[in-house]
Amino acid sequence: MALDDDLKLCFNTDTIYLPDLYHLCTPHVNIVNDAQTFLLKNNLIKNDIFIQPPLDIIYNDPSSQFWIPQELINPYICEKKESVFKWDNLYSKFLQFISSPDDSSVRMENSMFYIGDDSIFANKFNFKQFHKNQIHDILKKTVKFLGKSNTILTLCPDLKFSHIRTQDPVVYWIEEIIMQYNHLTPYVPSNIYL
């Protein structure tokens, strides 16, 4: 087969015999065994996989911990200057705080809350009133998720695999994917490199 100028430079010859083409094109290819192929496929899958985890998974997990900013801390919310809470505990303390008759900065009429100009929320929130059903949304935008200790297998008791234990690497890999693609959580890789 006669070659054009570019191919002559590439193959360092004027002509190529078709039976030799395979040997000329493949010296840079590394032949791998089945075990290496399996690892390469898994790496490709890991790099290409995208999962949209349910956002409420961190709020429904009883082991999840949340931090509330210091400027929103009040004796009704934090007895001992604590600022880290479980979600249900934080919600109930926040509701208790804004519903308290001792605090005149937020007043309640029926299910509506009105933020006074002297409230600690006046400068933080860009609204002057909200409904009781919006407290979850307000807290989700105010607090920061710190972490959780439960895994997907402990959260979902119906999810059972006889060959997978709760401490197996695949469980931590699933957890890492859930946290990595959850925009509410800061991504911290499971491996740290220097």
N, C-alpha and C positions, 0 to 999 in steps of 0.2 A: 504494500500500500504506500503510495507516494504521499509525502507530508508537506504542509505549507510551512512557511518560515517560523512561525511561532511554535509549532509542534516539533520542528527540527531542533530548535533550541531546548525545548522541554525534554525530549527523549535523547538528545545528543546523537542523532543519527538521521540519515536522509530517507531511509525507508524502514518500514516495519513489516515483518512477516506476521500475519494474523495469528498463527499458533503461539508466537512469543508475546502477544499483546497482554495476555493475562499476567505473565511474569514481569513485564515492564511496568504495569499499572499498580501492582500490589506489594511492592517491597516495603512501603510505609505502613501497611496494615498489620496490626498485631493480632494473632490468633489467640482467642481466650477459651478457657474451658467452661463447662456448664456452671460451675460455682461462681466464676467471675462474671459470667453473663447474667446470672441471677442478681448479683450485687449491683451491676450496672443498671439493670432494669429497675430495681428498687430505688436507686438514686434518681433515675429519670422520673419515676412516678412521684417521688417525694418532692422533686423540684417543680413538677407541673401540677400537682394537686392543689385544688382550691376548695375550701369548705366554708360555707356560710353558717356558722353555728347560731343556734337560737340565743339571742341576747339575754333573755331572762334566766339562762342557766346559772349565771353567777348570783343573781338575786334570790333564786329559789334554793340555792345550796346553803344549808344551815352552817357550814363551816366557813363561808365567805366572810371576810373582814373588810370594813369600809372606814375610811378616814374622813372626818368632817373638818373644814378649815377652822382655825382658832378664832377668827373674827365672828363666827356663828355659834361659838360655844357659850352656853349660858348655864347657870346652876341647874336649871330644869333638865338640860340635856346631859351634862357631865357632872356627876357628883364629885369625883376625885380628880378633876382636870384630865380625865381620860378623853381621848378623841378618836378611839377606834372601837367600832361596834359591829355586831351582826346586823343584817338588814332589817329584820322584824323589830329588833330592839331599838334601832335608830329611828325607824318610822314611828313607833309608839312614843318614844321620848320626844321627838320633834312635834308630833301631834299634841302631846301633853303640854309642851312649852307654848305653842301658839294658841292653844285653847284656854290657857290659864287666865283666870280673871285678874291675877296679880300683875300681869303684863299688859299695859294699856297701849303698847305700840302696835299690837295686832289685835283687832277686834273681830268678833264672829257674829254674823247674823245668819240664821238658818244654817246653810252649808257653805256660805261664802265667808272668806276672810279678807279683811281690809288692812293694808299696811299703812301705818301712820308715818308721818315725816320724821318722827324721832326714833323710829324702829332701827334696829341693827340691820334689818333687811332693806331699808329704804335706798341705800347706796349700792347694795349688792344686786338687787333684782330690778329689772327694767319693766316692772308692772306694779300696780297698786292694789290689785285684788286678784284672788284666785279661789277656785272651788276646792272643796275637800278632796274630791277625786283626783285633783292635779298634784297632790302632795308627793306621790311616787315620782312623777315626772320632775318635779322641782328638786327632790333629793338626788335623783339620778344625775342631774346636771350640776349639782353642788358638791357631792362627795366624790371621793376617789376610791376605786377598788384596789385593795392591797394584795389579796391572794386568798387561796382556799386550800384546805387539806384533803377534801374528798376528791376521789377520781370519778370518772364517768361510770365505772362499774359499781361504785358504792352509791352513786346518786340514782342509778337506774337498776333497781333490783331485778327487773324482768330481763335485763340484758345479761344472759349467762352463757358462758362458753366453758365446756368441760376441760379444754386444753389451755385455757388462759387464766392465770392467777392475777390478783389485783396488783402485785408488784412486778409483773413482767414488763420488759422494755416496750412492748407494743402498746400497753396502757399509757405509759408516760409519753410515747410518741403521739397517741391520739390526744392526750391532754395538751401537749405542746401545740398541736395543730389547732385545737379549739381556742387556746389563748392567743395564738399568733394571728388568727383571722377575726378575733373579736375586737372591734375598734374601741371598745370601752376599756380595754386593758392595755397597759404598756407591755410590749413584747420583750421578754427576756429569754434569750435562747437557753436551752438546757446545757449546752456546752460553752465554756468560756475559754477563749484563747488569748495568749499574751504575745 
